[in-house]
Amino acid sequence: MHHPEHAREVVLLEEALTGLKRVFGLGEILATTLVGLTVRIAAKITAYTYAFAVNRTLGRPQGRIKELWA
């Protein structure tokens, strides 16, 4: 028997993973091992967090990450 609460949680999880895939470009990671995948994802999250902190320090909008390195 399926529970509506469970179905909603699955939808929210899928939406979150889709967003993370888009934001971090996870569809473009070509890791061949689980450890390699984990390291690459951790590196992307670290870089994004660093850019977030730099933008906040500089008083810039949070969505402006690419311009930091342009």
VMD Tcl script that builds the backbone (N, CA, C; Angstrom):
set m [mol new atoms 210]
animate dup $m
set s [atomselect $m all]
$s set {name element resname resid chain x y z} {
  {N N MET 1 A 0.836 -1.177 0.000}
  {CA C MET 1 A 0.000 0.000 0.000}
  {C C MET 1 A 0.888 1.250 0.000}
  {N N HIS 2 A 0.617 2.200 -0.858}
  {CA C HIS 2 A 1.374 3.443 -0.932}
  {C C HIS 2 A 0.753 4.496 -0.043}
  {N N HIS 3 A 1.620 5.219 0.642}
  {CA C HIS 3 A 1.158 6.297 1.501}
  {C C HIS 3 A 1.381 7.628 0.799}
  {N N PRO 4 A 0.403 8.524 0.837}
  {CA C PRO 4 A 0.554 9.825 0.171}
  {C C PRO 4 A 1.742 10.623 0.713}
  {N N GLU 5 A 2.025 10.490 2.016}
  {CA C GLU 5 A 3.148 11.236 2.600}
  {C C GLU 5 A 4.464 10.765 1.978}
  {N N HIS 6 A 4.574 9.462 1.779}
  {CA C HIS 6 A 5.789 8.900 1.194}
  {C C HIS 6 A 5.957 9.368 -0.256}
  {N N ALA 7 A 4.884 9.389 -0.990}
  {CA C ALA 7 A 4.932 9.829 -2.389}
  {C C ALA 7 A 5.390 11.281 -2.464}
  {N N ARG 8 A 4.901 12.115 -1.569}
  {CA C ARG 8 A 5.293 13.529 -1.560}
  {C C ARG 8 A 6.774 13.682 -1.212}
  {N N GLU 9 A 7.247 12.869 -0.274}
  {CA C GLU 9 A 8.660 12.911 0.096}
  {C C GLU 9 A 9.540 12.494 -1.078}
  {N N VAL 10 A 9.112 11.509 -1.821}
  {CA C VAL 10 A 9.877 11.051 -2.989}
  {C C VAL 10 A 9.944 12.163 -4.030}
  {N N VAL 11 A 8.835 12.839 -4.259}
  {CA C VAL 11 A 8.808 13.943 -5.231}
  {C C VAL 11 A 9.743 15.057 -4.781}
  {N N LEU 12 A 9.711 15.412 -3.499}
  {CA C LEU 12 A 10.589 16.466 -2.987}
  {C C LEU 12 A 12.058 16.076 -3.109}
  {N N LEU 13 A 12.372 14.820 -2.837}
  {CA C LEU 13 A 13.743 14.349 -2.966}
  {C C LEU 13 A 14.201 14.400 -4.420}
  {N N GLU 14 A 13.348 13.969 -5.336}
  {CA C GLU 14 A 13.703 14.007 -6.758}
  {C C GLU 14 A 13.904 15.443 -7.233}
  {N N GLU 15 A 13.069 16.364 -6.764}
  {CA C GLU 15 A 13.223 17.777 -7.135}
  {C C GLU 15 A 14.536 18.332 -6.590}
  {N N ALA 16 A 14.870 17.984 -5.355}
  {CA C ALA 16 A 16.114 18.462 -4.760}
  {C C ALA 16 A 17.321 17.921 -5.519}
  {N N LEU 17 A 17.302 16.636 -5.851}
  {CA C LEU 17 A 18.419 16.051 -6.585}
  {C C LEU 17 A 18.549 16.637 -7.987}
  {N N THR 18 A 17.432 16.916 -8.629}
  {CA C THR 18 A 17.467 17.540 -9.948}
  {C C THR 18 A 18.082 18.929 -9.858}
  {N N GLY 19 A 17.696 19.680 -8.838}
  {CA C GLY 19 A 18.268 21.014 -8.632}
  {C C GLY 19 A 19.764 20.950 -8.378}
  {N N LEU 20 A 20.196 20.023 -7.532}
  {CA C LEU 20 A 21.627 19.876 -7.257}
  {C C LEU 20 A 22.386 19.471 -8.512}
  {N N LYS 21 A 21.796 18.583 -9.287}
  {CA C LYS 21 A 22.441 18.149 -10.531}
  {C C LYS 21 A 22.646 19.336 -11.462}
  {N N ARG 22 A 21.625 20.199 -11.557}
  {CA C ARG 22 A 21.716 21.373 -12.423}
  {C C ARG 22 A 22.728 22.374 -11.881}
  {N N VAL 23 A 22.645 22.697 -10.593}
  {CA C VAL 23 A 23.510 23.719 -9.999}
  {C C VAL 23 A 24.977 23.309 -10.022}
  {N N PHE 24 A 25.245 22.060 -9.678}
  {CA C PHE 24 A 26.620 21.612 -9.582}
  {C C PHE 24 A 27.127 20.915 -10.832}
  {N N GLY 25 A 26.313 20.822 -11.870}
  {CA C GLY 25 A 26.746 20.187 -13.106}
  {C C GLY 25 A 27.084 18.720 -12.909}
  {N N LEU 26 A 26.319 18.039 -12.080}
  {CA C LEU 26 A 26.639 16.653 -11.758}
  {C C LEU 26 A 26.450 15.717 -12.939}
  {N N GLY 27 A 25.711 16.114 -13.931}
  {CA C GLY 27 A 25.550 15.284 -15.112}
  {C C GLY 27 A 26.809 15.240 -15.959}
  {N N GLU 28 A 27.737 16.142 -15.684}
  {CA C GLU 28 A 28.971 16.243 -16.460}
  {C C GLU 28 A 30.160 15.591 -15.767}
  {N N ILE 29 A 29.950 14.984 -14.610}
  {CA C ILE 29 A 31.038 14.346 -13.877}
  {C C ILE 29 A 31.287 12.970 -14.469}
  {N N LEU 30 A 32.526 12.708 -14.820}
  {CA C LEU 30 A 32.864 11.448 -15.470}
  {C C LEU 30 A 33.683 10.547 -14.543}
  {N N ALA 31 A 33.331 10.522 -13.266}
  {CA C ALA 31 A 34.051 9.675 -12.321}
  {C C ALA 31 A 33.804 8.207 -12.653}
  {N N THR 32 A 34.820 7.395 -12.411}
  {CA C THR 32 A 34.692 5.969 -12.711}
  {C C THR 32 A 34.505 5.115 -11.458}
  {N N THR 33 A 34.685 5.716 -10.276}
  {CA C THR 33 A 34.492 4.986 -9.024}
  {C C THR 33 A 33.604 5.807 -8.100}
  {N N LEU 34 A 33.041 5.164 -7.116}
  {CA C LEU 34 A 32.212 5.869 -6.143}
  {C C LEU 34 A 33.043 6.881 -5.357}
  {N N VAL 35 A 34.280 6.516 -5.025}
  {CA C VAL 35 A 35.165 7.447 -4.310}
  {C C VAL 35 A 35.450 8.661 -5.188}
  {N N GLY 36 A 35.737 8.440 -6.449}
  {CA C GLY 36 A 35.990 9.550 -7.366}
  {C C GLY 36 A 34.785 10.456 -7.495}
  {N N LEU 37 A 33.602 9.873 -7.588}
  {CA C LEU 37 A 32.372 10.658 -7.662}
  {C C LEU 37 A 32.185 11.487 -6.401}
  {N N THR 38 A 32.407 10.863 -5.244}
  {CA C THR 38 A 32.260 11.565 -3.973}
  {C C THR 38 A 33.229 12.736 -3.877}
  {N N VAL 39 A 34.472 12.520 -4.278}
  {CA C VAL 39 A 35.484 13.584 -4.224}
  {C C VAL 39 A 35.103 14.728 -5.154}
  {N N ARG 40 A 34.648 14.419 -6.341}
  {CA C ARG 40 A 34.278 15.476 -7.292}
  {C C ARG 40 A 33.070 16.273 -6.817}
  {N N ILE 41 A 32.085 15.591 -6.258}
  {CA C ILE 41 A 30.916 16.298 -5.730}
  {C C ILE 41 A 31.325 17.180 -4.561}
  {N N ALA 42 A 32.159 16.649 -3.663}
  {CA C ALA 42 A 32.630 17.434 -2.519}
  {C C ALA 42 A 33.404 18.668 -2.980}
  {N N ALA 43 A 34.220 18.522 -4.022}
  {CA C ALA 43 A 34.982 19.657 -4.548}
  {C C ALA 43 A 34.050 20.725 -5.119}
  {N N LYS 44 A 33.012 20.295 -5.830}
  {CA C LYS 44 A 32.068 21.259 -6.405}
  {C C LYS 44 A 31.308 21.997 -5.303}
  {N N ILE 45 A 30.876 21.270 -4.276}
  {CA C ILE 45 A 30.150 21.900 -3.173}
  {C C ILE 45 A 31.061 22.869 -2.431}
  {N N THR 46 A 32.320 22.493 -2.233}
  {CA C THR 46 A 33.282 23.376 -1.564}
  {C C THR 46 A 33.497 24.658 -2.364}
  {N N ALA 47 A 33.671 24.533 -3.667}
  {CA C ALA 47 A 33.869 25.712 -4.512}
  {C C ALA 47 A 32.638 26.615 -4.487}
  {N N TYR 48 A 31.465 26.024 -4.536}
  {CA C TYR 48 A 30.224 26.801 -4.502}
  {C C TYR 48 A 30.086 27.529 -3.170}
  {N N THR 49 A 30.408 26.848 -2.073}
  {CA C THR 49 A 30.334 27.454 -0.743}
  {C C THR 49 A 31.327 28.602 -0.616}
  {N N TYR 50 A 32.522 28.420 -1.157}
  {CA C TYR 50 A 33.534 29.470 -1.132}
  {C C TYR 50 A 33.053 30.695 -1.920}
  {N N ALA 51 A 32.506 30.460 -3.104}
  {CA C ALA 51 A 31.997 31.567 -3.920}
  {C C ALA 51 A 30.853 32.283 -3.199}
  {N N PHE 52 A 30.016 31.532 -2.521}
  {CA C PHE 52 A 28.920 32.117 -1.742}
  {C C PHE 52 A 29.490 33.056 -0.683}
  {N N ALA 53 A 30.536 32.600 0.037}
  {CA C ALA 53 A 31.149 33.411 1.087}
  {C C ALA 53 A 31.814 34.663 0.517}
  {N N VAL 54 A 32.495 34.505 -0.615}
  {CA C VAL 54 A 33.152 35.668 -1.249}
  {C C VAL 54 A 32.100 36.689 -1.672}
  {N N ASN 55 A 31.024 36.236 -2.302}
  {CA C ASN 55 A 29.965 37.157 -2.712}
  {C C ASN 55 A 29.383 37.888 -1.512}
  {N N ARG 56 A 29.154 37.165 -0.442}
  {CA C ARG 56 A 28.598 37.798 0.764}
  {C C ARG 56 A 29.568 38.838 1.310}
  {N N THR 57 A 30.855 38.508 1.344}
  {CA C THR 57 A 31.871 39.439 1.846}
  {C C THR 57 A 31.941 40.695 0.984}
  {N N LEU 58 A 31.802 40.522 -0.325}
  {CA C LEU 58 A 31.887 41.659 -1.245}
  {C C LEU 58 A 30.555 42.390 -1.402}
  {N N GLY 59 A 29.501 41.886 -0.754}
  {CA C GLY 59 A 28.190 42.510 -0.863}
  {C C GLY 59 A 27.538 42.297 -2.215}
  {N N ARG 60 A 27.908 41.228 -2.887}
  {CA C ARG 60 A 27.374 40.933 -4.215}
  {C C ARG 60 A 26.185 39.988 -4.108}
  {N N PRO 61 A 25.312 39.953 -5.130}
  {CA C PRO 61 A 24.200 38.998 -5.140}
  {C C PRO 61 A 24.728 37.563 -5.126}
  {N N GLN 62 A 24.034 36.680 -4.430}
  {CA C GLN 62 A 24.514 35.311 -4.262}
  {C C GLN 62 A 24.529 34.502 -5.551}
  {N N GLY 63 A 23.707 34.818 -6.507}
  {CA C GLY 63 A 23.672 34.054 -7.741}
  {C C GLY 63 A 24.793 34.364 -8.709}
  {N N ARG 64 A 25.618 35.328 -8.397}
  {CA C ARG 64 A 26.674 35.778 -9.311}
  {C C ARG 64 A 27.991 35.082 -9.014}
  {N N ILE 65 A 28.093 33.831 -9.390}
  {CA C ILE 65 A 29.295 33.059 -9.093}
  {C C ILE 65 A 30.262 33.076 -10.271}
  {N N LYS 66 A 29.764 32.901 -11.467}
  {CA C LYS 66 A 30.648 32.827 -12.635}
  {C C LYS 66 A 31.453 34.107 -12.806}
  {N N GLU 67 A 30.858 35.235 -12.464}
  {CA C GLU 67 A 31.552 36.513 -12.645}
  {C C GLU 67 A 32.773 36.657 -11.750}
  {N N LEU 68 A 32.851 35.867 -10.667}
  {CA C LEU 68 A 34.003 35.954 -9.774}
  {C C LEU 68 A 35.287 35.547 -10.473}
  {N N TRP 69 A 35.190 34.614 -11.426}
  {CA C TRP 69 A 36.370 34.097 -12.098}
  {C C TRP 69 A 36.478 34.589 -13.548}
  {N N ALA 70 A 35.567 35.406 -13.963}
  {CA C ALA 70 A 35.577 35.885 -15.349}
  {C C ALA 70 A 36.569 37.016 -15.522}
}
mol reanalyze $m
mol bondsrecalc $m
mol representation Tube
mol addrep $m
